[in-house]
Amino acid sequence: MPAPRLSVVVTRRLPEVVETRMSELFDVELRETDTRMTRDELAAAMQRADVLVPCVTDPIDANMLAQAGEKLKLIANYGAGVDHIDVSSARQRGVLVSNTPGVVTDDTADMTMALILAVTRRIPEGMAVMQAGEWQGWSPTAFLGGRVGGRRLGILGMGRIGQAVARRARAFGMQVHYHNRKRLRPEIEEELEATYWDSLDQMVSRMDVLSVNCPHTPSTFHLLNARRLKLMKPTSVIVNTSRGEVIDENALTRGLRAGELAGAGLDVFEHGHEINPRLRELPNVVLLPHMGSATVEGRIEMGEKVLINIKTFADGHRPPDLVVPGLL
């Protein structure tokens, strides 16, 4: 007699091909509308599922896990970042957590370079003039930006994405510098032509562009605080495609408005979709709706990793992308 199929609840709409395959493999409950679950809806889903498939918009803390009951055995996160999940509390309750690392590395690195170019070359300002029908023709002094070649790029967080950014930046002729929890192996540094800075303070004070590519953890919350932001040169640019909580958004807004920074390109924000309105008013700031990983290919590959993690677990084995507390 075949074993009963796992009960799986998905919290958001996924690419159709992923939902179809999930329906073939499991007893799945799909989301009809692409809206985030309320806290009560999420708690109820955790009570009736063997496997929950959440994403970054679903905060799962210790109190919510305490309401999950005994049925939930795996949280198969749709995404690489798991800072919205209390992984330690989950493991204490016997609930495994998996994620989808690696599949959006190139997509996010591409977006990082796009933001660097958009800010330094003032692309949104030019687009706004064109779309408003206000362009009066070419002028030698109009929309003067800066050349990226030769600029110093400081990368905060030199994991998969940080290294992918470094490779792209080198192709643009940028000088690559980085700060990381652990220094890279010499052969990787040599390949990337990257200079390591043990002191984050010293690095940020000397960079022309700073790219945030580290995860959000308790130790990285507001890593770029008001004091550190003031160390940056008034001609420098900051770009964030990682997690908004790494930057003190209010301090960043004050610095930009005071002319202490030349510009910023942000794909993520400290308070989710609630963005400081004073930040939105600035012409030297490029804001994107968390679309760094938003490619069809990337989102399908994320879904495939979720499927593999669940299927491996259903077969009685350790999910290949198991998240281990303490190694985050």
RODO-2510 file (C-alpha; in nm, 4 decimals, decimal comma):
residues 328
     n   res          X          Y          Z
     1     m     0,0000     0,0000     0,0000
     2     p     0,1542     0,3351    -0,1016
     3     a     0,2319     0,5869     0,1709
     4     p    -0,0082     0,8815     0,1947
     5     r     0,1047     1,1926     0,0119
     6     l     0,2405     1,4831     0,2135
     7     s     0,0065     1,7709     0,2833
     8     v     0,1699     2,0888     0,1486
     9     v     0,0453     2,4470     0,1898
    10     v     0,1911     2,7209    -0,0340
    11     t     0,1552     3,0766     0,0970
    12     r     0,1899     3,2735    -0,2300
    13     r     0,1324     3,2164    -0,6029
    14     l     0,4297     3,0479    -0,7705
    15     p     0,5114     3,0068    -1,1417
    16     e     0,2465     2,7876    -1,3036
    17     v     0,4913     2,5151    -1,3993
    18     v     0,6013     2,4852    -1,0356
    19     e     0,2433     2,4721    -0,9045
    20     t     0,1517     2,2065    -1,1609
    21     r     0,4425     1,9823    -1,0671
    22     m     0,3733     2,0308    -0,6967
    23     s     0,0101     1,9247    -0,7495
    24     e     0,1296     1,6082    -0,9231
    25     l     0,3607     1,5094    -0,6391
    26     f     0,1817     1,6164    -0,3219
    27     d    -0,1551     1,6867    -0,1658
    28     v    -0,1055     2,0587    -0,2169
    29     e    -0,3097     2,3615    -0,1192
    30     l    -0,2289     2,6515    -0,3496
    31     r    -0,2967     3,0194    -0,2953
    32     e    -0,5761     3,1487    -0,5202
    33     t    -0,4704     3,5131    -0,5063
    34     d    -0,1187     3,6514    -0,4892
    35     t    -0,1620     3,8249    -0,1559
    36     r     0,0320     3,7599     0,1606
    37     m    -0,1394     3,5560     0,4314
    38     t    -0,2438     3,7273     0,7501
    39     r    -0,0789     3,6094     1,0696
    40     d    -0,3889     3,4081     1,1627
    41     e    -0,4056     3,2499     0,8163
    42     l    -0,0397     3,1566     0,8341
    43     a    -0,0778     3,0039     1,1803
    44     a    -0,3775     2,8004     1,0618
    45     a    -0,1829     2,6806     0,7574
    46     m     0,0978     2,5583     0,9829
    47     q    -0,1527     2,3551     1,1843
    48     r    -0,2915     2,1621     0,8857
    49     a     0,0248     2,1102     0,6785
    50     d     0,3030     1,8530     0,6880
    51     v     0,5066     2,0985     0,4815
    52     l     0,4727     2,4759     0,4607
    53     v     0,6137     2,6632     0,1591
    54     p     0,6502     3,0277     0,2686
    55     c     0,8501     3,3155     0,1239
    56     v     1,0104     3,6360     0,2494
    57     t     0,6728     3,8030     0,3156
    58     d     0,5811     3,5401     0,5778
    59     p     0,7360     3,6139     0,9199
    60     i     0,7486     3,2905     1,1211
    61     d     0,8606     3,3578     1,4765
    62     a     0,8779     3,1475     1,7930
    63     n     0,5234     3,2355     1,9002
    64     m     0,3825     3,1270     1,5674
    65     l     0,5810     2,8046     1,5724
    66     a     0,4389     2,7313     1,9158
    67     q     0,0910     2,7277     1,7576
    68     a     0,1901     2,4903     1,4797
    69     g     0,1029     2,1686     1,6578
    70     e     0,2614     1,8317     1,5842
    71     k     0,1738     1,7909     1,2148
    72     l     0,4241     2,0380     1,0658
    73     k     0,7587     1,8735     0,9915
    74     l     0,9224     2,0865     0,7216
    75     i     0,9294     2,4539     0,6249
    76     a     1,0504     2,4520     0,2628
    77     n     1,1235     2,8192     0,2113
    78     y     1,0818     2,9632    -0,1389
    79     g     1,3935     3,1793    -0,1347
    80     a     1,7509     3,1756    -0,0115
    81     g     1,7147     3,4184     0,2787
    82     v     1,5617     3,2784     0,5972
    83     d     1,5856     3,5794     0,8279
    84     h     1,2032     3,5838     0,8417
    85     i     1,2038     3,2371     1,0017
    86     d     1,3144     3,1564     1,3576
    87     v     1,5208     2,8579     1,2461
    88     s     1,6470     2,7733     1,5954
    89     s     1,2944     2,7610     1,7407
    90     a     1,1807     2,5487     1,4481
    91     r     1,4558     2,2925     1,5043
    92     q     1,3814     2,2820     1,8771
    93     r     1,0271     2,1805     1,7872
    94     g     1,1478     1,9156     1,5432
    95     v     1,0639     2,1195     1,2323
    96     l     1,3279     2,1240     0,9583
    97     v     1,3879     2,4339     0,7461
    98     s     1,5198     2,4309     0,3894
    99     n     1,5885     2,7107     0,1425
   100     t     1,6885     2,7680    -0,2221
   101     p     2,0489     2,8937    -0,2303
   102     g     2,2463     2,9798    -0,5404
   103     v     1,9763     2,9974    -0,8058
   104     v     1,9381     3,3772    -0,8118
   105     t     2,3052     3,4670    -0,7727
   106     d     2,3526     3,5937    -1,1273
   107     d     2,0130     3,7651    -1,1397
   108     t     2,0825     3,9618    -0,8219
   109     a     2,4368     4,0487    -0,9286
   110     d     2,3012     4,1775    -1,2606
   111     m     2,0568     4,3994    -1,0744
   112     t     2,3343     4,5296    -0,8507
   113     m     2,5276     4,6467    -1,1555
   114     a     2,2088     4,7895    -1,3058
   115     l     2,1547     4,9997    -0,9931
   116     i     2,5162     5,1164    -0,9878
   117     l     2,4830     5,2339    -1,3472
   118     a     2,1359     5,3804    -1,2935
   119     v     2,2531     5,5986    -1,0054
   120     t     2,5937     5,7021    -1,1371
   121     r     2,4638     5,7739    -1,4892
   122     r     2,1342     5,9328    -1,3734
   123     i     1,9245     5,7048    -1,5921
   124     p     1,5897     5,7511    -1,4079
   125     e     1,6256     6,1296    -1,4251
   126     g     1,6708     6,1094    -1,8005
   127     m     1,3763     5,8724    -1,8363
   128     a     1,1521     6,1032    -1,6341
   129     v     1,2280     6,3966    -1,8629
   130     m     1,1616     6,1871    -2,1743
   131     q     0,8371     6,0409    -2,0442
   132     a     0,7140     6,3881    -1,9473
   133     g     0,7870     6,5175    -2,2981
   134     e     1,0157     6,7869    -2,1577
   135     w     1,3404     6,7075    -2,3417
   136     q     1,4661     7,0106    -2,5336
   137     g     1,7487     6,8319    -2,7150
   138     w     2,1103     6,7444    -2,6482
   139     s     2,3244     6,9722    -2,4360
   140     p     2,6953     6,9407    -2,3434
   141     t     2,6208     6,9860    -1,9727
   142     a     2,2875     6,8037    -1,9362
   143     f     2,2511     6,4953    -1,7146
   144     l     2,6202     6,4660    -1,6419
   145     g     2,6873     6,1531    -1,4419
   146     g     3,0077     5,9757    -1,3556
   147     r     3,2164     5,7072    -1,5238
   148     v     3,2212     5,3758    -1,3332
   149     g     3,5538     5,2594    -1,4758
   150     g     3,8342     5,3199    -1,2279
   151     r     3,6026     5,3698    -0,9317
   152     r     3,6543     5,1817    -0,6084
   153     l     3,3748     4,9357    -0,5363
   154     g     3,3437     4,8117    -0,1791
   155     i     3,1447     4,4897    -0,1444
   156     l     2,9952     4,4212     0,1981
   157     g     2,9485     4,0434     0,2065
   158     m     3,1577     3,8325    -0,0304
   159     g     2,9450     3,5199    -0,0643
   160     r     2,8056     3,3855    -0,3922
   161     i     2,6346     3,7103    -0,4887
   162     g     2,9173     3,9351    -0,3729
   163     q     3,1655     3,7387    -0,5818
   164     a     2,9335     3,7515    -0,8837
   165     v     2,9137     4,1310    -0,8411
   166     a     3,2936     4,1468    -0,8236
   167     r     3,3296     3,9619    -1,1544
   168     r     3,0892     4,1985    -1,3266
   169     a     3,2502     4,5049    -1,1719
   170     r     3,5925     4,4002    -1,2967
   171     a     3,4513     4,3805    -1,6501
   172     f     3,3451     4,7444    -1,6099
   173     g     3,6967     4,8395    -1,5007
   174     m     3,6122     4,8959    -1,1347
   175     q     3,8587     4,8328    -0,8513
   176     v     3,7160     4,5634    -0,6244
   177     h     3,7448     4,5812    -0,2459
   178     y     3,5527     4,3810     0,0125
   179     h     3,4755     4,3233     0,3779
   180     n     3,3528     3,9821     0,4867
   181     r     3,3105     3,7805     0,8043
   182     k     3,5893     3,5549     0,6779
   183     r     3,8609     3,6437     0,4320
   184     l     3,8454     3,4615     0,0991
   185     r     4,1068     3,2070    -0,0012
   186     p     4,4088     3,3648    -0,1766
   187     e     4,3287     3,2019    -0,5104
   188     i     3,9747     3,3489    -0,5078
   189     e     4,1080     3,6930    -0,4159
   190     e     4,3557     3,6660    -0,7019
   191     e     4,0861     3,5590    -0,9494
   192     l     3,8601     3,8473    -0,8490
   193     e     4,1501     4,0939    -0,8126
   194     a     3,9869     4,1847    -0,4818
   195     t     4,1419     4,3678    -0,1870
   196     y     4,0324     4,2595     0,1605
   197     w     3,9612     4,5098     0,4371
   198     d     3,9521     4,3801     0,7924
   199     s     3,8070     4,7128     0,9082
   200     l     3,4655     4,7987     0,7663
   201     d     3,5051     5,1578     0,8863
   202     q     3,8258     5,2037     0,6892
   203     m     3,6779     5,0450     0,3777
   204     v     3,3582     5,2503     0,3623
   205     s     3,5506     5,5757     0,4129
   206     r     3,7554     5,5128     0,0986
   207     m     3,5010     5,3690    -0,1466
   208     d     3,3293     5,5408    -0,4381
   209     v     3,0523     5,2794    -0,4507
   210     l     2,9399     5,0519    -0,1665
   211     s     2,7352     4,7402    -0,2493
   212     v     2,5493     4,5606     0,0286
   213     n     2,5449     4,1850    -0,0346
   214     c     2,5408     4,0339     0,3153
   215     p     2,2418     3,8579     0,4771
   216     h     2,0343     4,0069     0,7563
   217     t     2,1317     3,8531     1,0900
   218     p     2,1388     3,9965     1,4435
   219     s     2,5032     4,0931     1,3854
   220     t     2,4335     4,2745     1,0560
   221     f     2,1235     4,4687     1,1682
   222     h     2,2008     4,8377     1,1047
   223     l     2,5597     4,7430     1,0255
   224     l     2,5542     5,0601     0,8183
   225     n     2,4360     5,2905     1,0943
   226     a     2,4447     5,6691     1,1142
   227     r     2,8059     5,6767     1,2341
   228     r     2,9299     5,4507     0,9531
   229     l     2,7302     5,6284     0,6837
   230     k     2,8940     5,9551     0,7881
   231     l     3,2340     5,7979     0,7186
   232     m     3,1483     5,7683     0,3485
   233     k     3,2647     6,0324     0,1028
   234     p     3,0055     6,2895    -0,0123
   235     t     3,0743     6,1736    -0,3694
   236     s     3,0027     5,8071    -0,2925
   237     v     2,7037     5,5917    -0,3848
   238     i     2,5447     5,3075    -0,1883
   239     v     2,3549     5,0154    -0,3456
   240     n     2,1564     4,7483    -0,1606
   241     t     2,0144     4,4318    -0,3198
   242     s     2,0380     4,2175    -0,0060
   243     r     1,8243     4,3052     0,2967
   244     g     1,6960     4,6469     0,3964
   245     e     1,7621     4,5944     0,7668
   246     v     2,1383     4,6098     0,7109
   247     i     2,1097     4,9882     0,6592
   248     d     1,9602     5,2370     0,9022
   249     e     1,7115     5,3750     0,6490
   250     n     1,6333     5,6930     0,8418
   251     a     2,0028     5,7726     0,8775
   252     l     2,0560     5,7035     0,5065
   253     t     1,7688     5,9346     0,4166
   254     r     1,9101     6,2133     0,6340
   255     g     2,2548     6,1712     0,4796
   256     l     2,1227     6,1829     0,1237
   257     r     1,9089     6,4886     0,1921
   258     a     2,2033     6,6650     0,3565
   259     g     2,4317     6,5974     0,0591
   260     e     2,6574     6,3689     0,2619
   261     l     2,6149     6,0988    -0,0052
   262     a     2,5898     6,1359    -0,3834
   263     g     2,3135     5,8808    -0,4328
   264     a     2,1641     5,5416    -0,3565
   265     g     2,0118     5,2485    -0,5434
   266     l     1,7828     5,0361    -0,3273
   267     d     1,5959     4,7178    -0,4133
   268     v     1,5151     4,6341    -0,0488
   269     f     1,3980     4,8397     0,2460
   270     e     1,4154     4,8236     0,6223
   271     h     1,0382     4,8052     0,6721
   272     g     0,9346     4,5946     0,3739
   273     h     0,7104     4,7873     0,1350
   274     e     0,6711     5,0783     0,3790
   275     i     0,9341     5,3187     0,2481
   276     n     1,0321     5,6475     0,4071
   277     p     0,8400     5,9073     0,1971
   278     r     1,1301     6,1521     0,2278
   279     l     1,3475     5,8914     0,0533
   280     r     1,1066     5,8704    -0,2407
   281     e     1,1321     6,2459    -0,2996
   282     l     1,5041     6,2450    -0,3806
   283     p     1,6095     6,2632    -0,7485
   284     n     1,9454     6,0947    -0,6779
   285     v     1,7836     5,7807    -0,5368
   286     v     1,6725     5,4830    -0,7477
   287     l     1,4094     5,2661    -0,5783
   288     l     1,3012     4,9239    -0,7057
   289     p     1,0267     4,6903    -0,5708
   290     h     1,2521     4,4034    -0,4509
   291     m     1,2981     4,2697    -0,8023
   292     g     1,6618     4,1602    -0,7860
   293     s     1,5676     3,7940    -0,8315
   294     a     1,2695     3,8621    -1,0564
   295     t     1,3511     3,6603    -1,3663
   296     v     1,1303     3,3840    -1,5011
   297     e     1,4250     3,1470    -1,5043
   298     g     1,5279     3,2268    -1,1482
   299     r     1,1809     3,1903    -1,0002
   300     i     1,1273     2,8545    -1,1739
   301     e     1,4651     2,7286    -1,0504
   302     m     1,3703     2,8368    -0,6972
   303     g     1,0534     2,6307    -0,7280
   304     e     1,2490     2,3308    -0,8540
   305     k     1,4728     2,3465    -0,5476
   306     v     1,1660     2,3589    -0,3223
   307     l     1,0273     2,0513    -0,4987
   308     i     1,3541     1,8618    -0,4568
   309     n     1,3743     1,9500    -0,0888
   310     i     1,0178     1,8318    -0,0227
   311     k     1,0488     1,5164    -0,2337
   312     t     1,3765     1,4206    -0,0666
   313     f     1,2165     1,4717     0,2746
   314     a     0,9113     1,2682     0,1684
   315     d     1,1449     0,9828     0,0704
   316     g     1,2874     0,9795     0,4228
   317     h     1,6107     1,1648     0,3570
   318     r     1,7660     1,4949     0,4648
   319     p     1,6661     1,7815     0,2325
   320     p     1,9724     1,8844     0,0299
   321     d     1,9290     2,2527     0,1195
   322     l     1,8694     2,2052     0,4915
   323     v     1,9341     2,5221     0,6937
   324     v     2,1408     2,4549     1,0055
   325     p     2,1160     2,6993     1,2979
   326     g     2,4514     2,8473     1,3866
   327     l     2,5788     2,8303     1,0280
   328     l     2,3657     3,1195     0,9016
***
